[in-house]
Amino acid sequence: QVTLVESGGGLVQAGGSLRLSCTASGRSFSRAAMGWFRQAPGKEREFVGGISASGGSTQYADSVKDRFIIFKDNAKNTVYLQMNSLKPEDTAVYYCAVARRLYSVSASERDMDYWGEGTLVTVSS
C-alpha cells in the first residue's frame, strides 16, 4: 500500500511563505521523479513544479518560477515545496505525486502513478 501524505497548508497573507511537505510510505521513491500540482476553485488541476529522482533537476510552471522551490530528501522519502512571495492567485489545493517509472522530471499528470489527497493553501489579499 503506497500512501502520500501532504502537510503544511494553511492560511497566509499575500507576500508570505509556506512550506509544504509530502511524505511517501509503503515503498521508497528515491529512484522516482516527483511533482506538485494544484487545483484552484473552478479550475482544472495544473502543474506547479517537479523534481528528478536524484533531486538534481527541477522544473517549474511559469506562474511560480522564481518564487517556489522544490527539493527532496530521499532518506526521508519526502519532497518539499517552499512557496515564497505568495499571491492570492496561488490559492488552491496542492497535491504531490510520484512518477515511479520516471527518473527525470515530468510535468504531465499522465506520468504520475500515485497521488496524495491534497492540502489547502489559502492566500489572503
C-alpha angles and dihedrals in degrees: 000000000000118000131182117195122191124200140168101068123134146114120316136166121248110277093030132114139238134180119214122200130200119192122190124209132183096048141014119265097189088120096045134086116238134199147187124227132176140202121204121200110285093005137100121258113269139193116261104173145321141206133206123244093260093044091236097113131049137177130195139193112252090243093064102029113128090015104061128053128194123201135158139210107209092188088061095036086233135133123197136204114202108197119194134175090021119201130201088250089064088070107121146107107279121213131191121210140184128220098200094183095053132076096182128064119281129189094190122104088208090067093056118098103179131036136190122227094250138244125237120239117190121187116194123206 
